[in-house]
Amino acid sequence: MESLAINRLGFFKLPITLNQRDSAFRPVRQVGFGSCWRRRIGNRCLRVVKAVEDGNGGNKDGAVEDEKEDKEEVEEVGLFLGMERDESGSIIGFNLSPHYGRTEVIDSDEDAVTDVQEKQEEIEEDVSETKVTYNVVFVTAEAAPYSKTGGLGDVCGSLPIALAARGHRVMVISPRYLNGTDSDKSFASALDLNQRIKIFCFGGAQEVSFFHEYRDGVDWVFIDHPSYHRPGNPYGDNLGAFGDNQFRFTLLCHAACEAPLVLPLGGYTYGEKCLFLVNDWHAGLVPVLLASKYRPFGVYREARSILVIHNLAHQGVEPAASYKNLGLPQEWYGALEWVFPTWARTHALDTGEAVNVLKGAVVTADRILTVSEAYSWEVTTIEGGYGLHDLLRSRKSVLNGITNGIDVAEWDPSSDEHIASHYSADDLSGKVQCKISLQKELGLPVRPEVPLIGFIGRLDYQKGIDLIRLATPELLQDDVQFVMLGSGDPQYEDWMRMAESNYRDKFRGWVGFNVPISHRITSGYLKSPILCCDILLMPSRFEPCGLNQLYAMRYGTVPVVHATGGLRDTVENFNPYAGEGSGEGTGWLFSPLTTESMLGALRTAMQTYREHKESWEGLMRRGMKRDFTWESAAKQYEQVFEWAFIDPPYC
Ligand SMILES: Nc1ncnc2c1ncn2[C@@H]1O[C@H](COP(=O)(O)OP(=O)(O)O[C@H]2O[C@H](CO)[C@@H](O)[C@H](O)[C@H]2O)[C@@H](O)[C@H]1O
């Protein structure tokens, strides 16, 4: 008989037997927290139930005897952290941490595996089924379809739904942006919860309120404040970024910390034991607030936070004097303190002192995630770390990368309402109809045989737009058509307009959202360059994950990408000789980032398109069959959630 063991953290290791004959004690593999669960259990947040049973119908705590021989009947559940009871006192679930054995690898800094590759394998290996459910709170500046300027909105609009479907209770908190356009309608179903709180920051008390919509198993919570109501996008308008963004996102973070405590969503608050997923700098004050404002007073001691880095280039840096506005205790200044190197200072008297919100999150979050495995290494290098590489390297033992998924129901060529004809990997014939319709729509010569290249993205340095500008005259000497959709840096917007007038038969540049067309048609346009082209070009200087190449592959559009970050992780280089001549790979990766190597890869792609139809269709099919679902990413997130709760809070 095995006795109860106590590991280094002081938790009991609890071997558990499961009697499969007695359904009352069957393990519940995946507990949904959707509406039907709520109805049955009166809105209680339940943990996955693993029964402890001794074979005679009684419970026993821990020891395992003969049954252990029988693999069918014995299951090790792992560390036993506590249990939940319903109003009548009956046990309704256990709070469990992962299987024992693995704790040796992950439960302390000294034992932590620091090699990114090994850690990734661990995540991928142990992604079986939901073992423990969590109260997950996403804090984000964007969540599609309510708000979106880029990939952050996509991710925070779909990952929460995937996690909720796996049994977690999930809340997403973001601002209620109203800009006086049609996009305001997306908040129409979110109702005022009539809950007002005061936030003390920026020298006064700010009142914010909460709006709520329960959709797809997720509590979508919107923070309302007059500073979120103005023309433009979430971060700025055509004059540039809003000057009060630090204020607007400070409000978001304070309100996000209060929401799980004060909002009785579906009758029950999320409570203190929740897991904050802190997305990018806009949410970066959340872990700092937990550590400085709540835990010292005994609140949120059981909570954990995970910083998810979608883009390290934006860190929320403001003058040091603004620290006093953030509503943080004075003695926590060091967490946000940031000193620019001498070369980056603007004048002789500039001391380079600043506050950096993302840095505060990096030092206080319990764990850190990037949106691809390759990027989790790149952020620890001087080239990719944007000044935070040393700090990130020092937290390497809690740093992982998980590649984003995509919403495969929304992005499905066999049912997409925005495209002219439907198709699938088994029948590609509709694709050419989509291409013809795009050519017509854009007023390009209708020539299905000519390779059509597309680009979509924010027009900025990250996306390698300068390289495209340099290479376009040479590229367009070829028999090719090129379509670009983007908005951002005005100099590139102007260049796109100019290129369109110079190359009427070959180039179309659609500048962002400036076109007064309805939202529905806009979405059609937004998608069509990717969906209807033959080739998607992504010469990103750095790319934390990149979603467009995933959408492209799903639609049989072959990506040609710079070998960096998530692009390297998700696009497999084409090798025509592999697979006994049938080829392998899903696109082309080029490196270094020069016009020559980019043009070289594009020319190879165009030649394959023109001269090797079979190889081309193989490329399309392999891309379309790749598994980019959120389901597999969500399982990896769960593994990291478990790790987060094994360690005590970082501070
Ligand atoms: N002008 C425009 N009009 C309309 N829609 C447009 C648009 N430009 C881009 N989009 C859309 O915005 C999304 C862009 O997503 P990306 O992941 O490619 O880039 P982004 O740099 O914003 O995201 C950051 O976060 C995501 C999510 O983690 C990471 O994948 C990425 O590498 C990182 O830089 C796509 O859905 C795209 O269709």
Ligand as a Chemical Component Dictionary entry (heavy atoms), coordinates in Angstrom:
data_LIG
# 
_chem_comp.id                   LIG 
_chem_comp.type                 NON-POLYMER 
_chem_comp.pdbx_formal_charge   0 
_chem_comp.three_letter_code    LIG 
# 
loop_
_chem_comp_atom.comp_id 
_chem_comp_atom.atom_id 
_chem_comp_atom.alt_atom_id 
_chem_comp_atom.type_symbol 
_chem_comp_atom.charge 
_chem_comp_atom.model_Cartn_x 
_chem_comp_atom.model_Cartn_y 
_chem_comp_atom.model_Cartn_z 
_chem_comp_atom.pdbx_ordinal 
LIG N1  N1  N 0 -5.938 47.057 -43.603 1  
LIG C1  C1  C 0 -6.578 46.062 -43.050 2  
LIG N2  N2  N 0 -7.890 46.047 -43.064 3  
LIG C2  C2  C 0 -8.550 45.051 -42.487 4  
LIG N3  N3  N 0 -8.013 43.989 -41.886 5  
LIG C3  C3  C 0 -6.726 43.960 -41.845 6  
LIG C4  C4  C 0 -5.927 44.978 -42.399 7  
LIG N4  N4  N 0 -4.658 44.676 -42.171 8  
LIG C5  C5  C 0 -4.665 43.504 -41.490 9  
LIG N5  N5  N 0 -5.905 43.063 -41.316 10 
LIG C6  C6  C 0 -6.314 41.841 -40.621 11 
LIG O1  O1  O 0 -5.708 41.855 -39.343 12 
LIG C7  C7  C 0 -5.170 40.579 -39.059 13 
LIG C8  C8  C 0 -3.674 40.707 -39.057 14 
LIG O2  O2  O 0 -3.155 39.711 -38.309 15 
LIG P1  P1  P 0 -1.599 39.404 -38.240 16 
LIG O3  O3  O 0 -1.474 38.287 -37.296 17 
LIG O4  O4  O 0 -1.080 39.144 -39.586 18 
LIG O5  O5  O 0 -0.910 40.731 -37.784 19 
LIG P2  P2  P 0 -0.780 41.754 -36.540 20 
LIG O6  O6  O 0 0.558  42.299 -36.776 21 
LIG O7  O7  O 0 -1.891 42.694 -36.509 22 
LIG O8  O8  O 0 -0.868 40.896 -35.199 23 
LIG C9  C9  C 0 0.037  40.647 -34.112 24 
LIG O9  O9  O 0 -0.673 39.686 -33.293 25 
LIG C10 C10 C 0 -1.027 38.532 -34.023 26 
LIG C11 C11 C 0 -1.883 37.675 -33.118 27 
LIG O10 O10 O 0 -1.158 37.064 -32.129 28 
LIG C12 C12 C 0 0.197  37.811 -34.521 29 
LIG O11 O11 O 0 -0.225 36.753 -35.350 30 
LIG C13 C13 C 0 1.079  38.768 -35.336 31 
LIG O12 O12 O 0 2.268  38.121 -35.718 32 
LIG C14 C14 C 0 1.349  40.007 -34.527 33 
LIG O13 O13 O 0 2.135  40.929 -35.269 34 
LIG C15 C15 C 0 -5.675 39.659 -40.097 35 
LIG O14 O14 O 0 -6.917 39.145 -39.727 36 
LIG C16 C16 C 0 -5.838 40.592 -41.295 37 
LIG O15 O15 O 0 -6.726 40.111 -42.240 38 
# 
loop_
_chem_comp_bond.comp_id 
_chem_comp_bond.atom_id_1 
_chem_comp_bond.atom_id_2 
_chem_comp_bond.value_order 
_chem_comp_bond.pdbx_ordinal 
LIG N1  C1  SING 1  
LIG C1  N2  SING 2  
LIG C1  C4  DOUB 3  
LIG N2  C2  DOUB 4  
LIG C2  N3  SING 5  
LIG N3  C3  DOUB 6  
LIG C3  C4  SING 7  
LIG C3  N5  SING 8  
LIG C4  N4  SING 9  
LIG N4  C5  DOUB 10 
LIG C5  N5  SING 11 
LIG N5  C6  SING 12 
LIG C6  O1  SING 13 
LIG C6  C16 SING 14 
LIG O1  C7  SING 15 
LIG C7  C8  SING 16 
LIG C7  C15 SING 17 
LIG C8  O2  SING 18 
LIG O2  P1  SING 19 
LIG P1  O3  DOUB 20 
LIG P1  O4  SING 21 
LIG P1  O5  SING 22 
LIG O5  P2  SING 23 
LIG P2  O6  DOUB 24 
LIG P2  O7  SING 25 
LIG P2  O8  SING 26 
LIG O8  C9  SING 27 
LIG C9  O9  SING 28 
LIG C9  C14 SING 29 
LIG O9  C10 SING 30 
LIG C10 C11 SING 31 
LIG C10 C12 SING 32 
LIG C11 O10 SING 33 
LIG C12 O11 SING 34 
LIG C12 C13 SING 35 
LIG C13 O12 SING 36 
LIG C13 C14 SING 37 
LIG C14 O13 SING 38 
LIG C15 O14 SING 39 
LIG C15 C16 SING 40 
LIG C16 O15 SING 41 
# 
